[in-house]
Amino acid sequence: MVFQKPPDGGWGWVIVLVSFFTQFLCYGSPLAVGVLYLEWLDAFGEGKGKTAWVGSLANGIGLLASPVCSICVSSFGARPVAIFSGFMVAGGLMMSSFAPNIYFLYVSYGIVVGLGCGLLYTATVTITCQYFDKRRGLALGLISTGSSVGLFIYAALQRELIELYGLDGCLLIVGALSLNILACGSLMRPLESSGSSPPEKPCVDKVPDQYFVYHEKEKTVEENISILEKGYIDEKCVNNVLDCKQDSVLNKNVLSSINVNEKDTYKKKVVEQTNFCKQLAKRKWQLYLTYWKETMVLFKNKVFSALFVAILLFDIGGFPPSLLMEDVARSANINEDDYYMPLVSIIGIMTTVGKLILGILADFKWVNTLYLYVTTLLMTGLALFAIPFAKSYLTLAMLSGILGFLTGNWSIFPYVTTKTVGIEKLTHAYGILMFFAGLGNSLGPPIVGWFYDWTQEYDTAFYFSGFCVLLGGFLLLLAALPCWNACTNQSSKLPPNTYSYKVASSA
């Protein structure tokens, strides 16, 4: 389907608003799961690595299923997917309030809520990119702040609800709030296709009509034959018995010739239907081959290949602080009286600021978005290396703010992907990249928790996290610097409507 030119406004701003609230409502609890993490540690008495799987699954499973989420959004549209996912998120949160053990939470909170969030994220990003072109960076930055504002508010809200109603009551109330996603999803009106003629009826729909035509013809022939046979024989038999016998023989010859024609018609129909089934199967097979060929072509682009490595390593190392920072402070024996604000809330509010500022910067012509993204990766790695040296609430709060701001690079990642592969390939490429991001989200917190269970301190874990993020940033930088001109020269080999990055170009 060919969509009309993005309006860069109008109903697009309604899309931005409802997408903001959608991400706020669905990602608020999973991103602020660090507050619940402490409660689950005390309630179930499991190890930190084992308990961390709940939050990591909730934030990673949706990204792991991004290819499936992309197919769902492409097939059914953003609005139906958003409404269906709202039921998933609300149901998963409410089910989690009845969890008898940590394994139940893996399914209810980790898989059900996580998959619903993944579907909603893909739906909001896809429909926003369809409505915006020149202001896409600003639009993506605005909607992505919804999850960050949700992190900031839900961190304090869940802590307050736990004190008032307990862990179970907190999850029930948060699940009820998530039902507002249904109202947001209903406003995601799809962008109408450009003024093109109505699509031609598929061949599959034409087959029944053709079959009924054949059927009616066969029925008409049989009725006419019976009528002619009866009238003709009765009339002749009254006049002359001999003529009757002769005509009967003649009629049999005629009937035999007609039956031969009917058999030929039936055989012809069977052959046509068989050929149609073969053509349909061949076409489906060609579509699957084309999909995999386009995927392989995407990986021939060095920048795209480096992106998936960088996003994998970034999420392995960069995601654990938002989940474990509260436990880091408790492990450092920081006095609770020194807490002016939950560290998770600081990460959330600074992520909001980072997404807005980075999203606005991405729209400036003199800013190369890929270099901006690489810079955030390198600075995140350095901040992670500094966490083991933070022994007070003030230093942990400062590092939480820095990490939160740099994590705002999520707002420009869809922008980088779109400029690399083109808007037509965004859903395809973004699904692949988000799969690796989900893999990193799922593995990061358990790895850090296992490091703690092994060494009884977080220092080694965050050295490992910082190393992963720095490695991803350097690999992306090395892949980008020498191949700008090569990508430009090879742009003719890329699929139609695909863009290649240039150093001097505006991202």
N, C-alpha and C positions, 0 to 999 in steps of 0.2 A: 504494500500500500504506500502511495506517495502522499505525504502530508503537505498541507499548505505551508507557506512561509511562516516561520515563527513570529508571532505578533510582538514579542518583547514588551508586553504590557497587557492592558485590558483584563480579561479573565485570567491571564497568567498570574496576576498578583493574588487572585483568590486561590489559585493553585499553590502559590508559595505559602500563603497563610495556612491553608489546611494541611499542607505537607509539613510545615513547621510543627503544628500541633500533633500531627500523626507521629512524628519522630519523638516529640516530647512525651507522649503518652505511652508509646511502646518501648522506648529505650530508657525511660527514667529509672525503672526498677532494675533492669539487667546491668546498667552501667553503675548504679549505686549499690551493687550487690555486696560491696565490701562491708556495709553495715549489717546485712543479713549473714555474711560469711562468719562474723564473730559469733552470732547467735547459733548458727549451725554447728560451729566448733564445740560450743558448750552443750548443745542439745544432744548431739549424736556421739560426741567423744571420738571422732575419727581423726586421722592424721591431716596435716595441713595440705599436703599434696592431694590426698584423696578428696577432701572437702572442696578444694579449689576447682575440681572438675565441674562442679555445678555452675559456677559463674562463667568459667571458660567455655563450657558447652553453650550456655545461653547467648554468649556474645560471638561464638565461633560457628555454631551449627548453621545459622542462617547464611553466613558467608560461604561456608563449605557447600551449601546447596544452591549457591548463586546461579550456576548454569540451569538448574531446574527452575529456580525463581524467574530467571530471564525468559525461559520458554513459556512459563505460565503467564507472565505479563504480556509477552508478544502474542500469545494465543488468545487470551481472554480480555486483555486490556487492564489498565491500572485500576479503574474503579471497582470492578468485581473482585479483583485480587485483594484490594485494600479492605473491602467489607468482609470478605471471608477470613482474612488474616486477623481482623479485629476480634472475631469470635475465638480464634486460636490463642491469641495473647491473653485475653480475659479469662478464658477457660483454664489455660495452663497455670496462671497465677492463683486462681481459686482452688484448683486441684492441689497445688503445692501446700496449701494451708492444712491439708489432711495427710501430709507425708509422714509415714511411720518410720522411715529410715532414709539414709542418704541415697540409696539406689532408686527409690521412688522419685526423689528430686531430680535425678539424672534425666528421667523421662519427662516429668511434668514441667519442671522449670527449665531444664537444660535443652531438651529437644523440642517440646511443644512451643514454649515461649520463644526459644531461639529461632525456630523455623518461621514462626509468625513475624518476628522482627525482620528476618531476612527478606521475606516477601514484601513487607511494607517498605523497607529501604529501597529495594529495586523499583517498586512501583513509583515512589515519590521522586527518585532521581530520574527515572526514564521520562515521566510526564513533564517534569520541570525542564529537562533538556529539549523536549519537543516544543515547549512554549517560548523558550528564550534562546537567543543566539548572541547578539551583541552584549547583552547583560547577563549572560549565563553564569559568569563567575560570581556576580553579586547574588543572583537567585540561588545558586547552589550553596553559597556561603550562608544565606539567610535560613534556608530550610535545614541545613546541617547544624545550625545553632540550636535547633529544637532539642536534639538529644543532649546537648551540653547543658542547656537550661534545665532539662529534665534531671540530669545528673546532680546539678546544684540543688534543686528543690527536693527531689526525692531522697537525697542523702539525709537531709534534716527531717523531712516528712516521715520517712520510714523509722528513723530513730525515735521520733515522738510517738508514732503509732505503736511501736513496740512497748514503750513505757506505759501507754494508756491501755492497750488492748491485747498485748502479747504478740508473739510472732505470728500465730495463726490469724488473729484478727487483722493484723497489719496486711497480710497477703490477701485476705478477703476484700478489704477496702481498696487496696491498690488494683486488684483485679476488676472491681466494679468501676473504678475510674477509667480503666482501659476500654470499657464499652463505648466511650465517646469517640473512639476511632471509627465506629460505624457511621456517625454523622459526618465526620471529616471525609471519609471515603466516598460518600454519596455525592459530594461536591466536586469530585475529580472528573469533570466533564472532558471527554477525549477531544483532542484537536481534530477538526473535520479534515477529511482528505481534500486535496485540490480538485477544482472543477473538472472532473473526468467523467466519462460516460459510465453508466452502471456496469458493474462487472458482468461478464458473460456467464451464462449458466454453466456450471461445471459439467464435464462429460459424465460424471458419476450420476448426476441428477437426470441426465437425459436418457439414461439406460432404461429406467422404468417406463418412460413414455414410448420409447421405441418398442419395448416389449408389448405394451398394450396395443400399439398399432398392428403389430404382427398378430396378436390374439384376435383383434376385431376382424381382420381380414380373413383369418382362418375360419372364424365363426360364420361370417357372411357367405363364404364359399360353400361351407357344409349345408347351410340352410337353403341356399339357392339350388344346390344339387338335389337335395331331398324333394324340394317343391317341383322342380322340373321333372325329376324321375317319376314322381307319383302322378302328376297331371298328364304327362306324355304317355305313360304306360296305360293308365285307365282309359284314356280316349281311344287309343288304338285297339285295345283288347275288346272294346264294345263292338267295333266295326268288323274286325277280322282277327281270328285266333292266330293265323299264320303270320300276319303282319306284327302281331304282338310278340311272337317268338323272335322274329327277325329284329324288331326294335329292341327287345330285351338284350339280345346279343350285342346290338350296336351301343346300347346304353352302358353295358358292362365294359366295352372297349373304351368308351368316353370316360367312365368313372376310373378305370385303371390308369388312363393317361393323366386325369386330374390328380389322382392319388400320388402318382409319380412326381407331379409338380409340387404337391404339398410337402412331400418328403424332401424334395430339393430345397424348398423354402425353409423348412425346419432345420435342415443341415446347415444352410447358409446362416440362419440366425445363431445356431450354436457356435459356428466358426467365428462369427463376428463378436459374440460375447467372450469367447475364449481369447481372441486377439486383444479385446479391450482389457481384460484382466491382466494379460501379459504386459500390455503397454503401461497400465497403472502401476504394476509392481516394478517395472523398469524405471518409471519416472520417480517413484519413491526411493529406489536404490540410488538413482542419480542425485537426488536431493541430499541423501546422507553422505554420499561421496563428496558433493560440493561443500557441505558443511565442514568436513574434515580437511578438505583441501584449503578452504579459507582459513581454518585454524592454523594449519602448517604455514601458510603464507604470513599470518600475523607473527608467528615466532621467527620468521626470517628477518623481521625488523629488529635490529639489535636493541633499540631503545625499549621496545615492548618486552623483549625477552629479559632485559635488565630490570624492568619495572616489576615483573612478577617475583623475581628473586628478592628485590628490595622490600616489597610489601610483605613477603613472607618473613624475612628477618626482622623487619620493623615491628610486626605484630608479636613475634616471639619475645622480643625484648622490651617493646614500648608499652604493651598493654598491661602487664602485671602491676605496675604502680597504682593504677586506678582501682584495682581489686584488693591489693594487699597493703596499701599505704597505712591504713588504720592499724593493722596488725604489726607493721614495722614500728610505728610509734609505741605501741604497747610493749613490744619486745625490747625497745630501747629504754624502758622504764620511765617514760615521760609522765609527769604528774598530770592527772586529769584536770586539775584546777587550772593548768596552763592552757587548756583547750579553749580558744576563743571561737573557733569554727571547725567543723570536721574537715580533715584534710581532703576527703573526697569531694566536699563541696567547693573547696578552693580549686581543685582540678577542674571541676565542672564549670565554674564561672569563668576561669581563665581560658578554657577550651572554647567557650562561647566568644570571648574577645578575639582569640586567635583565629577562629573560623571567619569571623566578620572581617578582620583586618586582612588576612591572607586572601579571602575571596575578593575584596575590593582591589588589592594589589594585582590580582590576576587579570583584571580588566584594563590595566594600564598598558599601553602599547610598548613602552620601554622596558617592561618586566618580562623576562623569560620564565614561564611558570615551572619548567622542568628544573632550572637552576635554583629557583626558590624552594622547590620541593626537596632537592638534594641538600640545601642548606639546613632545612628543618631536621632532616635525618641526622646530619652530622652533629648538630647542636643537641639533639635528643640523646645521642650516645654519650656525649660529654656529661650531660646532666645526670644520666644513670650512673656513671662512674663516681659522681660526687655523693650519691645517697649514703654509702657506707660511712662517710665522714661526718654526716649530719647526726648530732647527738642531742639536739634541742628542738622544741616545737617550732621556734622561729625559723631555723635553717630548713627543717622539713617542710614548713609552710612555703618558704621561698622556692624550694626545689619543686614542690607540688605545683605552684603557680607557673614556673617555667615549663615544666613538662606538660601541663594543661594547655598552655599557649601553643607550644610546638605540636601537640596532638591535633590542633586545629587544622593541620595540613590535610585532613580528610576532606575539607571543603574544596581544595584545589585538585585532589586526585582524580575525580571524574572529569575535570577540565583538562588535565594532562592527557587522560585516556582519550577524550573526544578529539583533541587536536592531533593526537598520534595516529589514530585509526579512522577518524571520521564519524559523523553522527550516525550514518547508516550501519556501521559496525560496532557502535557503542555497546548495545545490549550484549552482543556476542563476546566482545573483548572484555567488557567489564565483568561479565559473569565468570570468565576464566580467572581474572585478576582477583576477584573477591573470593574465589575458591581458595586460593593460596593465602589470602588474608585471613580467612576463617580457619585455615589449618594453623596459622601462627597464633591466632587468638585462642584456639583450643589447646595448644601445646604450651604456651607461655606460662600461665599461672601454675599449672601442675608442676612444670619443671622447676620454677622458683620454689614452690612448696616442697618438692623433693629435696632440693638443695638444702633447705632449712632443716628438714627431717634428718638429713645426713650429717650436716655440720653444726646444727643447733644455732645458726646465725645466718643473717641475710646478706652478709658482705659478698661472699663468693657468688651468690645468686645474681646480685646486681652487677657485678663485674662481668659475668657471663652475658647478661642482658645488654649492657652497654657495648660489649664487643660485637654482638649480633647486629645491633642497629648501625654501628660504625661501618661494619663490613658491608652491609647492604647499601649504605650511602656511597661508599667508595666504589663499589662495583657499578652502581648506576652512573656515577660521575665518569668513570673510566670508559664505560660503554657509550656515553654521550659525546664526550669531547672529540675523539678521533673520527666519529662516523657521521657527523652532521652532513658533510659534503657527499659522503657515500650514500647516505639516505636520500639526499636530493637527486643524485644521479640515478638511483634505483627506483625513484618514485613512479616511473612508467611501468615498472614490473609489479607494482602493488595493485590490489583490486580496485575497481572503479570507485570513485568517491572516497578515496583514502588519502589522508594528509600525511606528509612527512615533516618532521621537525627541522628547523634551521636555527642556528645559534643567533643570528641576527634578526630572526622573525619575532613578531610579537606573539606570545603564547596565548 
